[in-house]
Amino acid sequence: MNNQLYPAFFRLDRLQLLVVGAGEVGEEKLSFILKSSPNARVVLVAPWMGEELKALLDQYDEQARTQEQGPVDEAGFGGNQLRAARFAGEATAGEWQTPAGGTVIWYERKFRESDVRVADLVVAATNFKEINFTVWTAAKAARRLTNIADTPSLCDFYLGSIVTRGPLKIAISTNGQSPTFAKRFRQFLEAELPDFETTNLLDNLKLFRDRLTGDFQAKVRQLNAVTNSLLSSATDEKAACRCPDGECLVETAGKGTPVPDK
């Protein structure tokens, strides 16, 4: 059966994320989330926290102390706006910042069905199926998107394998059939896409795109030609840019120098 999932990339700095569970499963889920979206806003509910997760959050918080928060963007997010939701009248057991401006707030208690009201997305990450099912029931009643650990049939979204190279992000899904293959394919892509070179390439392509002139069709033609040459380089040792004669700007952009106006 073909994979019928629709991929989407969530802005976790603009959404509130509730994670239930802070043991081994919670550590796996939350470390994955923060690795991919270190600016996430997370409310964590659990009666206890594993040492590995606490050490990870302490490490993030220590790094964040030396970072300056970024400016607020046009939608009002960023800087000091990246704060996780709170439960009124309740004391927190721990609060951590991330270098990217994200926040994790921990409430040291059992899950309550009303907890889902503060969240846009809910992750049930405990080893107890009955607790996870209670989280799912409450979340669906409140029309929240949910991810339930080790229960694909109850998930509205999956936390798949992810490759990040600067502005490039690739999500991999096998529709739950083989997480091991997704992991190995992620490792393959990480080896084939060097971090610095990939980031530099995308920065230069953005520079190239931003300086294009002409009508829409002319811009599309040049961008298609440039990216086509990238694909051909794998089989052609002397592959060069194949932009239309007299119209290519990518060589100049690739040198990191300003692209001249046409």
C-alpha angles and dihedrals in degrees: 000000000000119000105260097183117124110223118225134170115223123214096224091183087066098040131065114235123201117199119188113201132036103197128094094310092044091050091052093049097042096044089052092049095048093045091057098032108024090171093062122134108225134182110197121199119188137128090232140010129224119239093240093056092046090051091050093050092045089053092052091047093050091051091048092059090071096046128090115223117247123245124275112264129226092274093054097256127125135051111047091350092083098094129139119235120264136214109241115246095009127116118226124233093211143355127198136181127207126219089248092057099262125141135217118191120186126206110194101217144079122290119272123200090235090061092083091068092079093053140080093189127029128201119190106203109169133115091237116091094198092056092046090050091050089053091049093049093051093044094050092047087056092043095243123152110248143198114196117196115249092352109098093173090065096046124105089186137014131223098228132182112288134199117199124190110167106292092353117095124176122189119200126202133175091182089253094300099112121007087172092062090048089053093049092046089051090053090050092052092046089055093046096046110058110207101230097040094047093048092047092049093052092046090054092047090052090051089050093049094047092055098047117119132191131061127320095267092052091052092048091049093053095044091049090050093051096048091044089059089054091057093047093054091077092067102024115065091196097040112151136182110292099201117145112278112278094006105080119109100164096095090060091045090049090059090058093242126126113278111237120241115251 
